[in-house]
Amino acid sequence: MNLFIIKKQLSSTYFISILLLTLILLFGCDSKSSEASIQRIIDRGYIKVGTLFGPNSYYIGAEGPSGFEYELAKNYADFLGVELKIIPSYNLEDLFPKLDSGEVDFLAAGLAVTDKRLGSFDFSPSYHEVSQKLIFKQGNEWPRELKDLSGTLMVTSSSSHVENLEKLKLTHPELTWQETSDLDNEELLMQVLDGKVDYTIIDSHVLAMNRRYYPELSIAFTIKKPEPLAWLVSKKNDASILASLIEFFGKVHHDGTLLALDDKYYGHVEEFNYVDTRLFLQAVEKKLPKYQSLFEKHGQDIDWRLLAAISYQESHWEPHARSFTGVRGMMMLTLITAKQMGIKSRLDAEQSILGGAKYFKRMINKMPERIPEPDRTWFALASYNVGFGHLNDARIITQRQGGDPDRWFDVKTRLPLLKQKKYYKKTKYGYARGDEPVKYVESIRRYYESLSFLDDRARKEKLLLDDLDQQSSENESLAKN
C-alpha cells in the first residue's frame, strides 16, 4: 500500500469531511434527535462495533485484541469516552444483518465503498484505498486477462468482489465463478496453493500480508482499480453518528494517528521480493531449528522470534558471517561491542546471540520511557543498525520540522535526511546513511511477523495432534474395557 497516496487521499478527505460535518449538523437532522442518538451511546457507556475475524480486522493475539480495524475502533471509542464492544462475525453474510437489526452501531471490517452498498448504507470518510487482484499459483499458466481464465474462480459471498464480477459479466458473458461463505480470504488463498481452486480475488492489502508466508501466490492482473475502504453506518441511524465519525476521521488524520496505524500494520509489507521471501522460508525450515533453542535461552526478556529476526537480517543465521566493515558472527557484532558485552568469540553462535541480545536490550533501555511500544522497539532496532547518536539526530530533525520525535513513522521519514549536507552539518554526529536503518527495521519487522505466524501455526498444529493422540488413546482404552 502506497503511504504517499494514502496521505494525499486523506488530506483531501479531511477537508471534505469538515464540509460534510457542517452540512449534516446544519441541514441533515433535527437537533434533538441528533443529540439523542449519540447521547444514548454515551449514556450506556459503550459502542457496539461489528467486524470480521481476521488478521486485518480483529483477532486475539498473545497480548490481547489486535488488528487494524480493532485499534482504529478503539481510538473512536476513546474519542467518545466510552467502552468498545467488538461483535465479530465469521463471514460477510452474518455481518450485514447485525447492522440492519441494530445489533451493532456500525461496521468496521475493511469494507469497500461500492455502488450497491451506497444504496443501502451510509459511509464514514475513507481511510484506505485498495485494489482487487486476481490470484493464481506460481508455476501454473498465467492468465493475462479475463478471457484467459480456464479453471475454477472462487470468491467470498456478499463481497465487493462479487459485485465487481457481476458488472464484468455484462461485457464478458463467458465469465463464471463460485461463491463461498464457509471460507474466508486467507482460506481461499490456501485453496489456490493446494490446487483445489484455480483462481481467487483478494484485496491488495490482504495479499501483501499473506505473500510473506506464501510467496507462490502470484498476481495475474488487477481486476478492479483502487477503491476506498470505509466504515458502514445504517441509514436508519440518526445522522449524529455519521457526523461524529466525520469529526473523528478528521482528527485522526490531522494528528497523524491514522498514518501511524497504517504504518504499524502495512508500512513494512508494501514491497514484496519473491527470492528473499523464498530464501527466508527455506532458512526457517533448514537452519533455524539448529539455533532456535539459543535464541530462546538468551533472549534477555526479548521475544526470541524478534532476536532471531535480527540475526537473520544480520547474517542469515551464518555463525561465520563477515562484512567488509569487520563485523562478524550470527549477530554481526563489532569487536568493540563484543568486548563490551563480555563476548570472547564472535564466531561462536551462542556467544554471538548472547552478545547481540545484551546489546539490543541496552538499546531498548536507552530509549526514553515515554516512547510507547512498538515504536520503542523500532527505535532500538534503528540504533542497533545506525547508532544511538544518529538516531537522536534524526529525532531532533523530526522535532524541528514539526513531527513527533517519539513516533517511528515520523522519524523514519527524516532518517534519510542524514545523507544530505544541509541537514547533517547541523547535527551532533554528522553524516549517516540514514536510509539503511529504515530498510533494516522494515525487513526485521517482516521477518519477525513471519516467524511469529509460523511459530503460532506450528504450536496450534502440535496442540491439535496432541488432542488427536489423546483422543485416540482414550478410544483404545475404552475399547479394551
N, C-alpha and C positions, 0 to 999 in steps of 0.2 A: 504494500500500500504506500503510495507516494505522499509523504507528510507535507511536502510543499503544496501539492494540490489540495490536500485536506485543509491546510491552513488558509489557502486562498479562498476555498469554498466557505469555510467557517467565518472568514472575515465578512463576506457579503451576507452570510446567514445572520450574523449578529445584528447588522443594521436593519435587515428585513424583519428580523424578529421584533426589534423595538417598535417598528412601524405597525406590525400586526398586533402587538400587545396593546398599543394605543387605540387602534381601531376596535379591538374586541372590548376593551374597557369602556370606550365611548359609545359604541353602537351595537355590540354583539349580544348584550343580555341586560336584563333588569338588574339593578344593583343589589337588590335584596336577595334574589336567587343566586347571584354570583357569590355573595358572601356566604350564603347557606352551604353551598357545596364544599368549599374549602374549609369553612368553619366546622363542618361535620367531621372532616378528616382530622382537623386539629383537635377537636373536642374528644374524639375517640382515641387519639394519641398514636395512630399508626396509619400507614398507607399500604394497600394491597397491590402488589405488582405481579403480573403474570409473565412468565418467561419459559424458556426451554432448558432442559437438562443438556449440558454440553460444555466443552472447553471454552467456547467463545461467549457463552451466555452465563451459565451458572453451574457450579459443581462444588462438591465438598472436598477440599484439599487437606493436606496434612495440618495446615494452620487454620482450618475452618472454611467458611463460604468464600468462593473466589469466582472469577470470571469478569470480563469487561462489563457486561450489562449489569451484573450484580453490583460492582463497585460504583458505576455511574448512578444506578438507582439509589444506592446508599448515600451518595452525595446529595441526591434530590431529597431524600427523607431528612437528612441533616439540614438542608436548606429550609425545609418546612418546620423543622424542630419536632419531628415525630419519629416513631419507630418504623423500621422497614419490615414488612411481612412478605416474603417471597412465596409465591404459589406456582411451583413449576409443573410443566407438562412434559410428556414424552414425545408428543408429536403435535403438529400444527392443527390437526383436526380437533384435538381436545383443547387447544389453546384459545381459539377464537370464540367458542361458545362461552367461555368464562368471562370474556369482556362483554358479550351481548347480554348475559344474565346478571351482570353487576357483581359477580363473584370477585372480580379484580377491578381496580380503578383505571389501570392502563396496562398495555403490553410493552415490555422491553425485551426483545428477543432477536435483534438483528434483522428486522423485517424491512423489506424493500418497499418503497413508495411506488405503487403501481396504479394504473388507471382503474382497474377493478376494485382495488381496496379503497381508492379515493371516493368511490361511490358509496361505501359503507362505513368508513371511519374517518375521523379527523387525525391529523398527524402533527407531532411536535416538529420543531426545526430539525433539519437533518444534521447528523453528527458523523457520518461516514459516507463514502462513495465506493461501491464495489461493482465489479463486472462479473458476468456469468461465463464460466469456462466449461467447454465440453472436454471431458477427460477420457483417456483410454490408457491401456497399459503399454509401457515402452516395450518395443520389440514386435508388437502387433502392427498391422497395416495402418498407416497414418491417414485418417480421413481429413481432407483439406477443406471440405465444405459439406453442407447437409446432404447433398445427393450421393456422397461417398459412404454414408452410413450403411453398413451391411449386416448388422447384428442387433442385439437387444439393447435398447436405451431405456434406463430406468431412473425415475426421479421421485422425490418425496411428494406425497399428496398435499394439496392445498398450498403448495409453494409458489413463489413468483416464477419459478422455472416452468411450472405447468402453464401459467398464464402466458408466458412468452412463447411456449411451444404451440399453444392454441392459435396465437397470432401468426406464427410462422407457417402453420399448416394451411392457411388461406392461400399462400403463394407456393407452398410445397406440399401438395395433396398426398404425395407418397410418404410423407413423414409419419412415423408411428412411434409410440413409446408406451411404457408401462408405468403405473404409479403405485407407490407403496406407502403405507402408514406404519408398517412394522419396523422399517429400517430408517435410521437417521442418516445424515450426510456422511459421517465417518464410516458407518457400516456399509453404505453404498460404495464408498471408495474401496473398502476391503473386498466387496463383491467383484469389483473390476480387477483388483490384483489377483484374486483367486480364480479368475476366468469364468465366474458364474454369470457375470453381466459384461457386455462389451463396452458400454459407454454409460456415463452419468454426467450430470451437470452440477457444478459446485460454484459457490461464490468465491471470488479471488482471495479474500482474507482467510476463509476456512481452508482453502487449498494451501496457502502459504504455510500455515501451521502444520499441516499433515505431511507435506513433502519433506520435512526434516527427518521423519521416521520412515517414509515410504517414497524414496526418490524415483521409483519406477512409475509413479503417477505422472503421466505426460499430458500436456495441453494440446489438444487437436487444433482448436481455434476458439476465439471469443465469440460466443453465440449471442451475446447481448452486450451492448456498450454500457459504460458505468451508469449506475442508478443510485439514488440516495437511500440511506437507511434512516429510519426514524422510529419513535415510539408511537403506538396507536392508542387513540382515545375514542371511546364510544360517542357517536353523535347524540346519544340520549343524555350524556353527561352535561352538567352545567358548564358554560363556557369559561368559568373561572379556573377550572382545572387546566384547560389548554392555555389560558393566559399565564398561569403560574409556570407551566413548562416552558413557554416562550421566554419568560423572565429568567428562569433557571439556566437555560441553554445560552442565553446572552451572557450571563455571569460566568459560567464555567469556560466559555470561550475567551472572554475578556481577561480572566485571571490566569489562564494557561492550564487549568485543571484538565480540560478535555484533551489537549495535545499531550500532556504528560501521561495521561491514562492510555492514550493511543500508543505512545512510545513504549509504555510498560508491556503491553500485550502484543503489539505488532511491529514496533520500530526495528527490532533485531531480526525479523524474518522477511524483510522486504526483498532481499536478494537471495536467489537460490543458485547454488553451484552443485550440479549433479555429481561431478567427480569427487569434490570434497566431501559431500554427504555420504557417498558410497564408501570412500576410504575410512571415514569415521565409523560407520556402522560395522565395517569389517574389523576395525581395530577393537571395537566394543566386544565383538564375538571372539576374537583370537588373542588379543593382547591384554585387555582389561582384567580377565579372570586371574591372571598371574599377579596383579598388583592391587586388586580391589581390597584385600584384607589390610594392606599397608595404608591405603587411603582412609579406611575406616578406623584403623588403630591410631593414626597420627593426625586426626582431623582438627585437634585443638579447638573443640567446640564448633567447628565448621562442618557443614553438610559435606560428607565425603564425596558426594557427586559433584559439588562445586569445586572441591580440591582436585578431583580427577579431571574436570573440565579445564581447569587452569593448566594442569600438567599436559593434557593433550594439546592445547594451544601452544604451549611452550616447546614440547619435544616430541609430540605424537607418541608418548609413552615409550621413548627410547632412552634407556639409562645412560648410554654413552654419547648422547647428542651433544653437539658442539656448534657454536656460532662463530662468525668471523670476529665478533667483539670479545670473545673469550669466556662467555657464559657457558656453563656445561651442566649436563645431567638431566634427570627427569623434570626438575623444576627450573632448569636453566639459571642457576644461581651464579652471581659473580663471586670471585674469590673473596672479596671483602665481605660480602653479605654472608657467605658460608662461614667465615671465621666469626662474625658477629653472632650467628645463630648456633655456634658451637659444633659445626659440621666439619669433620676431618676429611671425608672423601665425598666429593660431589658426584662421583661416578657410581657410588653405592646407592641403589634405588631407594632403600629405606631411609638412609640418612638424608638424601636429597628431598624426599617427600616430607620428612620431619622438618627440615630447614625451611622449605617453601611454606609449610603450614604456619610455622612460627613467624616467618616474615610477613605473611599475609595477615595474620592476626594482629601484628604490630601496626600494619597499615590501617586496619579497621579501627583500632584503638586510637589512632591519631586523628580520626575524623571527629569534628565537633559533635557533642552529644545531641545537639538539636536536629541534626540531619536524620531523617527517618529512613527506615528500610522501605524499598530495596535500594534507594539512592545511595545509602551509606556503603553498601556492598559494591555498587558500580564505581563509586569514587575510589574505594580501596583497590579495586582491580586496575583502575587507571593509574593509580600511584604505583602499583606493583610494576607497571609497564614503563611509565614515563618519569616517575619520581614524584614524591610528595610536593617538592618545591614548584615544579612546573604545573602541577595540578592547581596549586594555590594561585599561581599567576593567572591561570585561566579563570578561576573563580573570581579574582579581583576584576579582570576584564569584564566578566559577566555582570558584576555588580555595577561597574561604571557605565555599562550600556543599558542599564535598567532591567536586566534579567535577575533571576533568583539564583544566587551562588550556591544554594543548598539543594538545587534540583538538577539531577543529571541531565535531563532533556535540555535545559538552558545552557549548562556548562559544555556539553558535548558539541554544541554548535559554535562555541568560541575556542575550543582547544586547537583547531586547525589554524587559528589566527597567530599562534605562537611561531609559525613559519614565516610570518610577514614582518619585515623590519620595523614598519611604522607602529606595530604593536609590541613586539618583543623587546625593542630598545627601551621601552618604558617599564619593563618588568624586572623583578629581582634576579631571576635565574636565566633570563635571556632566551636564546633560540631553542626551539624543540620541534621535533617532527610531530606536531600535535594531532595530525590525522591518524597516526598509528595507534594511540591508546583508544581512540573511538572505535576503530575496526577491531582492536583487541578485545574490548569489552563486549561488543556486539557478537563476536564469534564465540566467546566463552558463554554468553547467555544462551546462544543456540545449542551449544554442546551440553550445557547444564540442563536445560529443559528437555533435551532429547534423552539424556541419561536418566532424568527423573521419570520421564514417561516410560522408558524401557524397564527401569527398575521396578516401578509400581506395577507394570504389567506382569513382570516375572513373579512378583510377590502374590498377585491375585491368582495367577496360574498355579502356583505352588499350593496356595490355600485350597483351591478347587480340587487339585489332585489329592491333597491330604484328606479332604472331606470324602472324596470318592473312595479312597483306600479304607477310611474308617467305616464308611457305609458298607463296603464290600466285606470287611472283617465281621461286622455286626450281622450281616446276612448269613455268612458262613457259620457263625456261632449259633444263630437261630436254627439253621438247617441241621446242625449236629444235634441240637437239643430236641 
